[in-house]
């Protein structure tokens, strides 16, 4: 199925509005990445080809900051396996690019993708930061955080801090305790987002992906691992646990969310519901539709897992359509929905949704909740893709 799907994508190889045959709207990207469909019969060879060809494409462009957003758009035009896996593939591309082009912390901002896309662009950025791990360690936490603060958008600043977590995880061979200690030195505003990068890398390592070294004596059950974390790190621990290490029973509905989190209480249940929500669907509207069936704290937690960055490129009307979906929630869950989505949408809009979006909501109470969330967007995000 993978071979047939990728081969068909390679033949179409265009972007929106492109021809059925030929290279369409993204000719350089289609020639480089579409070629790898020849190896789609083997996931390992296909991954290897994609990493190599994407790396050469980025190097040849001489401008990764602008090339990565083009790769994002091309991959989104294909959908399917590559779209779902581009973030992780680009970890390797970012690391190899950093090594090949001798990237330094002082030059980092010139090569970070000019994009809020959580897929290929964010993966490339995290790979770069992993490569820069030794430099980051020498620079110290204050210097590393200061470099991230120079990024031009709120989402990119978040992604940079998350990437530091990946870097610390690799420096300590995915041993959680020393990596979290390094994150803690970034301060309370950054530590939870850095910790999410640590746990993300840990779950990746357990899956044997991205050249990560499997930790010694690993804890594979998120209930055990996250249950032993300090309160501020519980949600970051759970957030991507199911994404990289899926539960045996697929999570497709709100009932599945409740089933996989059965027996958990308080903060651990919240974390589990957030993590389960993240894998409900790659479509934030479909996720929100399932969250709408929950009540109270479960509904609040479910909304935190909605993949808001997936609609970063939508026009304002599309973003408003998502947050207006909060009106269908039970009364006890509406405030949490409007507050979180107001915050998340303000992040991907780089602080403009508070003025452009929240005032367009119908009722004073929902406008107030949206604005309260939006105005808190500079704080730790804790759960964000």
ChimeraX attribute file (.defattr): number of C-alpha atoms within 10 A of each C-alpha:
attribute: neighborCount
match mode: 1-to-1
recipient: residues
	/A:1	8
	/A:2	15
	/A:3	16
	/A:4	12
	/A:5	16
	/A:6	25
	/A:7	20
	/A:8	15
	/A:9	21
	/A:10	23
	/A:11	17
	/A:12	20
	/A:13	29
	/A:14	26
	/A:15	21
	/A:16	13
	/A:17	9
	/A:18	15
	/A:19	14
	/A:20	15
	/A:21	11
	/A:22	15
	/A:23	20
	/A:24	19
	/A:25	18
	/A:26	19
	/A:27	16
	/A:28	16
	/A:29	27
	/A:30	24
	/A:31	17
	/A:32	17
	/A:33	23
	/A:34	25
	/A:35	19
	/A:36	22
	/A:37	23
	/A:38	15
	/A:39	18
	/A:40	20
	/A:41	15
	/A:42	13
	/A:43	12
	/A:44	10
	/A:45	15
	/A:46	19
	/A:47	17
	/A:48	16
	/A:49	20
	/A:50	23
	/A:51	22
	/A:52	17
	/A:53	19
	/A:54	22
	/A:55	22
	/A:56	14
	/A:57	21
	/A:58	20
	/A:59	15
	/A:60	11
	/A:61	14
	/A:62	12
	/A:63	15
	/A:64	24
	/A:65	19
	/A:66	17
	/A:67	20
	/A:68	30
	/A:69	20
	/A:70	19
	/A:71	24
	/A:72	21
	/A:73	18
	/A:74	24
	/A:75	28
	/A:76	18
	/A:77	20
	/A:78	21
	/A:79	13
	/A:80	14
	/A:81	12
	/A:82	20
	/A:83	17
	/A:84	15
	/A:85	15
	/A:86	24
	/A:87	22
	/A:88	19
	/A:89	23
	/A:90	28
	/A:91	27
	/A:92	24
	/A:93	26
	/A:94	29
	/A:95	21
	/A:96	19
	/A:97	24
	/A:98	22
	/A:99	14
	/A:100	11
	/A:101	10
	/A:102	11
	/A:103	18
	/A:104	16
	/A:105	18
	/A:106	8
	/A:107	10
	/A:108	18
	/A:109	17
	/A:110	14
	/A:111	20
	/A:112	24
	/A:113	24
	/A:114	20
	/A:115	23
	/A:116	24
	/A:117	24
	/A:118	23
	/A:119	26
	/A:120	30
	/A:121	31
	/A:122	32
	/A:123	26
	/A:124	31
	/A:125	31
	/A:126	30
	/A:127	29
	/A:128	31
	/A:129	31
	/A:130	26
	/A:131	26
	/A:132	22
	/A:133	22
	/A:134	14
	/A:135	15
	/A:136	23
	/A:137	16
	/A:138	10
	/A:139	14
	/A:140	13
	/A:141	18
	/A:142	12
	/A:143	15
	/A:144	19
	/A:145	21
	/A:146	12
	/A:147	19
	/A:148	21
	/A:149	16
	/A:150	12
	/A:151	19
	/A:152	13
	/A:153	18
	/A:154	19
	/A:155	28
	/A:156	27
	/A:157	21
	/A:158	25
	/A:159	26
	/A:160	28
	/A:161	29
	/A:162	30
	/A:163	31
	/A:164	36
	/A:165	31
	/A:166	29
	/A:167	30
	/A:168	31
	/A:169	31
	/A:170	22
	/A:171	18
	/A:172	13
	/A:173	19
	/A:174	28
	/A:175	21
	/A:176	17
	/A:177	13
	/A:178	15
	/A:179	25
	/A:180	22
	/A:181	13
	/A:182	20
	/A:183	28
	/A:184	17
	/A:185	14
	/A:186	21
	/A:187	13
	/A:188	13
	/A:189	14
	/A:190	21
	/A:191	26
	/A:192	28
	/A:193	27
	/A:194	33
	/A:195	33
	/A:196	32
	/A:197	30
	/A:198	30
	/A:199	28
	/A:200	25
	/A:201	28
	/A:202	30
	/A:203	27
	/A:204	23
	/A:205	23
	/A:206	18
	/A:207	15
	/A:208	12
	/A:209	15
	/A:210	15
	/A:211	10
	/A:212	18
	/A:213	17
	/A:214	18
	/A:215	16
	/A:216	9
	/A:217	7
	/A:218	13
	/A:219	14
	/A:220	14
	/A:221	12
	/A:222	21
	/A:223	18
	/A:224	10
	/A:225	15
	/A:226	23
	/A:227	18
	/A:228	11
	/A:229	14
	/A:230	9
	/A:231	12
	/A:232	14
	/A:233	22
	/A:234	24
	/A:235	27
	/A:236	29
	/A:237	30
	/A:238	29
	/A:239	28
	/A:240	31
	/A:241	27
	/A:242	21
	/A:243	18
	/A:244	17
	/A:245	16
	/A:246	14
	/A:247	13
	/A:248	8
	/A:249	9
	/A:250	14
	/A:251	21
	/A:252	16
	/A:253	19
	/A:254	23
	/A:255	13
	/A:256	16
	/A:257	25
	/A:258	18
	/A:259	14
	/A:260	18
	/A:261	19
	/A:262	12
	/A:263	9
	/A:264	16
	/A:265	11
	/A:266	8
	/A:267	17
	/A:268	21
	/A:269	22
	/A:270	23
	/A:271	33
	/A:272	32
	/A:273	32
	/A:274	29
	/A:275	28
	/A:276	33
	/A:277	32
	/A:278	28
	/A:279	24
	/A:280	25
	/A:281	18
	/A:282	14
	/A:283	15
	/A:284	21
	/A:285	18
	/A:286	14
	/A:287	23
	/A:288	28
	/A:289	18
	/A:290	21
	/A:291	30
	/A:292	23
	/A:293	15
	/A:294	21
	/A:295	17
	/A:296	14
	/A:297	16
	/A:298	22
	/A:299	27
	/A:300	26
	/A:301	29
	/A:302	29
	/A:303	30
	/A:304	28
	/A:305	26
	/A:306	30
	/A:307	23
	/A:308	23
	/A:309	21
	/A:310	17
	/A:311	19
	/A:312	23
	/A:313	14
	/A:314	11
	/A:315	9
	/A:316	15
	/A:317	9
	/A:318	13
	/A:319	20
	/A:320	20
	/A:321	11
	/A:322	18
	/A:323	23
	/A:324	17
	/A:325	16
	/A:326	24
	/A:327	15
	/A:328	13
	/A:329	22
	/A:330	15
	/A:331	11
	/A:332	13
	/A:333	23
	/A:334	21
	/A:335	20
	/A:336	22
	/A:337	30
	/A:338	31
	/A:339	25
	/A:340	26
	/A:341	26
	/A:342	30
	/A:343	27
	/A:344	29
	/A:345	29
	/A:346	29
	/A:347	29
	/A:348	24
	/A:349	22
	/A:350	19
	/A:351	21
	/A:352	14
	/A:353	24
	/A:354	24
	/A:355	12
	/A:356	13
	/A:357	22
	/A:358	26
	/A:359	16
	/A:360	14
	/A:361	16
	/A:362	10
	/A:363	9
	/A:364	12
	/A:365	12
	/A:366	24
	/A:367	19
	/A:368	18
	/A:369	21
	/A:370	30
	/A:371	24
	/A:372	18
	/A:373	23
	/A:374	27
	/A:375	17
	/A:376	18
	/A:377	22
	/A:378	17
	/A:379	13
	/A:380	16
	/A:381	21
	/A:382	24
	/A:383	23
	/A:384	24
	/A:385	22
